Amino acid sequence: MRFLPFLASIVVLVGVAIPAHADSDDDEFLAALRKSGITYQNPDRAIRAAQKVCDLANSGTSEAEIIKDLHEFNPAFAMGKAALFVQAVAGAYCPNVYPPAWVPEARTTTARCH
């Protein structure tokens, strides 16, 4: 759990708005969240949280560990929603980290936790 402080700042809360300055990766990520039914209070904060998750994934942290910790730091964030969040992150910011099943184009409507 060496990355717990890193995830402590990740909070996804109710409210949807897309910033006008979002780039295509950000747009893809926010669209994936909407499609998954994940809402957030601040799009910039959701994007920063996603980039932190991608950094953890790129450093070798497993998706199962990230999902578990997202849920533990945000108890209202169910495991299934945490898995969908990680799936959206992988598709938008770090598709090289997880297998194709985690990339939005190949995903299904259900979360996959290992």
C-alpha positions as CSV (number, residue, x, y, z in Angstrom):
1,M,0.0,0.0,0.0
2,R,2.9,2.3,-0.8
3,F,0.6,4.5,-2.9
4,L,-2.2,5.1,-0.4
5,P,-1.3,8.8,0.1
6,F,-1.3,9.1,-3.7
7,L,-4.9,7.9,-3.9
8,A,-6.0,9.8,-0.9
9,S,-6.7,12.9,-3.0
10,I,-8.9,11.0,-5.5
11,V,-12.5,11.9,-4.9
12,V,-15.2,11.6,-7.6
13,L,-18.4,13.5,-6.6
14,V,-21.8,14.4,-8.1
15,G,-22.0,17.1,-10.8
16,V,-21.2,17.1,-14.5
17,A,-19.6,19.9,-16.6
18,I,-17.0,19.7,-19.3
19,P,-14.4,22.4,-19.5
20,A,-14.0,24.2,-22.8
21,H,-10.2,23.7,-22.7
22,A,-10.3,19.8,-22.5
23,D,-8.2,18.0,-25.0
24,S,-9.3,14.8,-26.9
25,D,-8.0,12.4,-24.2
26,D,-9.8,14.4,-21.5
27,D,-13.0,14.5,-23.6
28,E,-12.7,10.7,-24.1
29,F,-12.2,10.1,-20.4
30,L,-15.1,12.3,-19.3
31,A,-17.4,10.7,-22.0
32,A,-16.4,7.3,-20.7
33,L,-17.3,8.4,-17.1
34,R,-20.7,9.6,-18.3
35,K,-21.3,6.4,-20.2
36,S,-20.4,4.4,-17.1
37,G,-22.8,6.5,-15.0
38,I,-20.0,8.0,-12.9
39,T,-20.6,11.6,-12.0
40,Y,-18.1,14.2,-10.6
41,Q,-18.2,17.6,-9.2
42,N,-15.2,19.1,-11.0
43,P,-14.0,17.8,-14.4
44,D,-10.4,19.1,-13.8
45,R,-10.2,17.3,-10.5
46,A,-11.6,14.1,-12.1
47,I,-8.9,14.4,-14.9
48,R,-6.2,15.0,-12.3
49,A,-7.4,11.9,-10.4
50,A,-7.3,9.9,-13.6
51,Q,-3.8,11.0,-14.4
52,K,-2.7,9.9,-10.9
53,V,-4.3,6.5,-11.4
54,C,-2.5,6.2,-14.8
55,D,0.8,7.1,-13.1
56,L,0.2,4.3,-10.5
57,A,-0.6,1.9,-13.3
58,N,2.5,2.8,-15.2
59,S,4.6,2.3,-12.1
60,G,3.4,-1.3,-11.9
61,T,0.5,-1.1,-9.5
62,S,-2.1,-3.7,-10.5
63,E,-5.6,-2.6,-11.5
64,A,-7.0,-4.7,-8.7
65,E,-4.9,-2.8,-6.1
66,I,-5.9,0.6,-7.6
67,I,-9.6,-0.4,-7.7
68,K,-9.5,-1.6,-4.1
69,D,-7.8,1.6,-2.9
70,L,-10.2,3.8,-4.8
71,H,-13.0,2.2,-3.0
72,E,-11.3,2.3,0.4
73,F,-10.6,6.0,0.1
74,N,-14.0,6.7,-1.2
75,P,-16.4,4.3,0.5
76,A,-19.4,5.7,-1.5
77,F,-17.5,4.8,-4.7
78,A,-18.6,1.1,-5.1
79,M,-16.1,-1.4,-6.3
80,G,-17.9,-1.7,-9.6
81,K,-17.8,2.0,-10.2
82,A,-14.1,2.1,-9.1
83,A,-13.4,-0.6,-11.7
84,L,-15.2,1.4,-14.4
85,F,-13.2,4.5,-13.4
86,V,-9.9,2.6,-13.9
87,Q,-11.3,1.2,-17.2
88,A,-12.0,4.8,-18.4
89,V,-8.5,5.9,-17.3
90,A,-6.8,3.1,-19.1
91,G,-8.7,3.8,-22.3
92,A,-8.1,7.5,-22.3
93,Y,-4.6,8.0,-20.8
94,C,-2.7,4.7,-20.5
95,P,-4.1,2.0,-22.9
96,N,-0.6,0.4,-23.0
97,V,-0.9,-0.6,-19.3
98,Y,-3.9,-2.9,-19.2
99,P,-5.1,-5.6,-21.7
100,P,-7.6,-4.6,-24.5
101,A,-10.6,-5.6,-22.3
102,W,-9.8,-2.6,-20.2
103,V,-9.8,-0.1,-23.1
104,P,-13.2,1.7,-23.6
105,E,-13.6,0.5,-27.2
106,A,-13.5,-3.1,-26.1
107,R,-15.3,-2.7,-22.8
108,T,-18.7,-4.1,-21.8
109,T,-21.2,-2.4,-19.5
110,T,-20.0,-4.5,-16.5
111,A,-16.9,-3.9,-14.4
112,R,-14.3,-6.6,-14.3
113,C,-12.4,-7.0,-11.1
114,H,-9.6,-9.6,-10.7
